[in-house]
Amino acid sequence: MFRISYDDTVNQLRLICRDATAFNEIQEAFSVKNDAAFFSERYGYQAKERLYAINKFGFFSSGLLFEILSWIKA
Protein backbone atom coordinates (compact mmCIF):
# COMPACT_ATOMS: atom_id res chain seq x y z
CA MET A 1 0.00 0.00 0.00
CA PHE A 2 2.89 2.40 0.78
CA ARG A 3 6.21 2.72 -0.99
CA ILE A 4 9.12 4.87 0.12
CA SER A 5 11.90 5.68 -2.31
CA TYR A 6 14.83 8.07 -2.50
CA ASP A 7 14.81 10.80 -5.16
CA ASP A 8 18.30 12.17 -5.76
CA THR A 9 17.10 15.14 -7.82
CA VAL A 10 15.61 16.80 -4.73
CA ASN A 11 17.74 14.85 -2.21
CA GLN A 12 14.67 13.70 -0.24
CA LEU A 13 12.66 10.58 0.37
CA ARG A 14 9.27 10.16 -1.29
CA LEU A 15 6.18 8.43 0.03
CA ILE A 16 3.91 6.91 -2.61
CA CYS A 17 0.53 5.52 -1.68
CA ARG A 18 -2.18 3.76 -3.70
CA ASP A 19 -5.05 5.28 -1.77
CA ALA A 20 -5.43 9.07 -1.71
CA THR A 21 -7.33 9.05 1.58
CA ALA A 22 -4.55 7.08 3.30
CA PHE A 23 -2.00 9.55 1.95
CA ASN A 24 -4.04 12.50 3.20
CA GLU A 25 -4.34 10.83 6.61
CA ILE A 26 -0.59 10.34 6.98
CA GLN A 27 0.05 13.87 5.67
CA GLU A 28 -2.31 15.30 8.30
CA ALA A 29 -0.64 13.20 11.01
CA PHE A 30 2.67 14.91 10.26
CA SER A 31 1.40 18.48 10.18
CA VAL A 32 1.08 21.28 12.70
CA LYS A 33 -1.02 24.39 12.96
CA ASN A 34 0.61 27.49 11.49
CA ASP A 35 0.42 30.09 14.25
CA ALA A 36 1.90 32.77 11.98
CA ALA A 37 -1.02 32.52 9.52
CA PHE A 38 -3.17 34.84 11.60
CA PHE A 39 -0.53 37.57 11.67
CA SER A 40 0.35 37.32 7.98
CA GLU A 41 -3.32 37.55 6.96
CA ARG A 42 -3.63 40.78 8.93
CA TYR A 43 -1.04 42.32 6.59
CA GLY A 44 -2.65 41.07 3.38
CA TYR A 45 -0.64 37.90 2.74
CA GLN A 46 -2.11 34.47 2.16
CA ALA A 47 -0.70 31.84 4.49
CA LYS A 48 -1.55 28.19 4.84
CA GLU A 49 -3.35 27.17 8.03
CA ARG A 50 -1.16 24.09 8.50
CA LEU A 51 2.51 23.32 7.92
CA TYR A 52 3.19 19.88 6.47
CA ALA A 53 6.33 17.76 6.92
CA ILE A 54 5.21 15.65 3.93
CA ASN A 55 4.38 17.86 0.97
CA LYS A 56 1.56 17.21 -1.51
CA PHE A 57 3.91 15.27 -3.81
CA GLY A 58 5.00 12.95 -0.99
CA PHE A 59 8.51 14.33 -0.41
CA PHE A 60 9.88 14.49 3.13
CA SER A 61 13.26 14.80 4.81
CA SER A 62 15.21 11.68 5.69
CA GLY A 63 15.06 12.40 9.43
CA LEU A 64 11.37 11.49 9.49
CA LEU A 65 11.81 8.03 7.97
CA PHE A 66 11.57 5.98 11.18
CA GLU A 67 8.72 8.12 12.53
CA ILE A 68 6.71 7.57 9.36
CA LEU A 69 7.46 3.84 9.33
CA SER A 70 6.32 3.46 12.94
CA TRP A 71 3.13 5.43 12.14
CA ILE A 72 2.40 3.14 9.18
CA LYS A 73 2.94 0.03 11.35
CA ALA A 74 0.55 1.32 13.97
C-alpha positions as CSV (number, residue, x, y, z in Angstrom):
1,M,0.0,0.0,0.0
2,F,2.9,2.4,0.8
3,R,6.2,2.7,-1.0
4,I,9.1,4.9,0.1
5,S,11.9,5.7,-2.3
6,Y,14.8,8.1,-2.5
7,D,14.8,10.8,-5.2
8,D,18.3,12.2,-5.8
9,T,17.1,15.1,-7.8
10,V,15.6,16.8,-4.7
11,N,17.7,14.9,-2.2
12,Q,14.7,13.7,-0.2
13,L,12.7,10.6,0.4
14,R,9.3,10.2,-1.3
15,L,6.2,8.4,0.0
16,I,3.9,6.9,-2.6
17,C,0.5,5.5,-1.7
18,R,-2.2,3.8,-3.7
19,D,-5.0,5.3,-1.8
20,A,-5.4,9.1,-1.7
21,T,-7.3,9.0,1.6
22,A,-4.6,7.1,3.3
23,F,-2.0,9.5,2.0
24,N,-4.0,12.5,3.2
25,E,-4.3,10.8,6.6
26,I,-0.6,10.3,7.0
27,Q,0.1,13.9,5.7
28,E,-2.3,15.3,8.3
29,A,-0.6,13.2,11.0
30,F,2.7,14.9,10.3
31,S,1.4,18.5,10.2
32,V,1.1,21.3,12.7
33,K,-1.0,24.4,13.0
34,N,0.6,27.5,11.5
35,D,0.4,30.1,14.2
36,A,1.9,32.8,12.0
37,A,-1.0,32.5,9.5
38,F,-3.2,34.8,11.6
39,F,-0.5,37.6,11.7
40,S,0.4,37.3,8.0
41,E,-3.3,37.6,7.0
42,R,-3.6,40.8,8.9
43,Y,-1.0,42.3,6.6
44,G,-2.6,41.1,3.4
45,Y,-0.6,37.9,2.7
46,Q,-2.1,34.5,2.2
47,A,-0.7,31.8,4.5
48,K,-1.5,28.2,4.8
49,E,-3.3,27.2,8.0
50,R,-1.2,24.1,8.5
51,L,2.5,23.3,7.9
52,Y,3.2,19.9,6.5
53,A,6.3,17.8,6.9
54,I,5.2,15.6,3.9
55,N,4.4,17.9,1.0
56,K,1.6,17.2,-1.5
57,F,3.9,15.3,-3.8
58,G,5.0,12.9,-1.0
59,F,8.5,14.3,-0.4
60,F,9.9,14.5,3.1
61,S,13.3,14.8,4.8
62,S,15.2,11.7,5.7
63,G,15.1,12.4,9.4
64,L,11.4,11.5,9.5
65,L,11.8,8.0,8.0
66,F,11.6,6.0,11.2
67,E,8.7,8.1,12.5
68,I,6.7,7.6,9.4
69,L,7.5,3.8,9.3
70,S,6.3,3.5,12.9
71,W,3.1,5.4,12.1
72,I,2.4,3.1,9.2
73,K,2.9,0.0,11.3
74,A,0.5,1.3,14.0
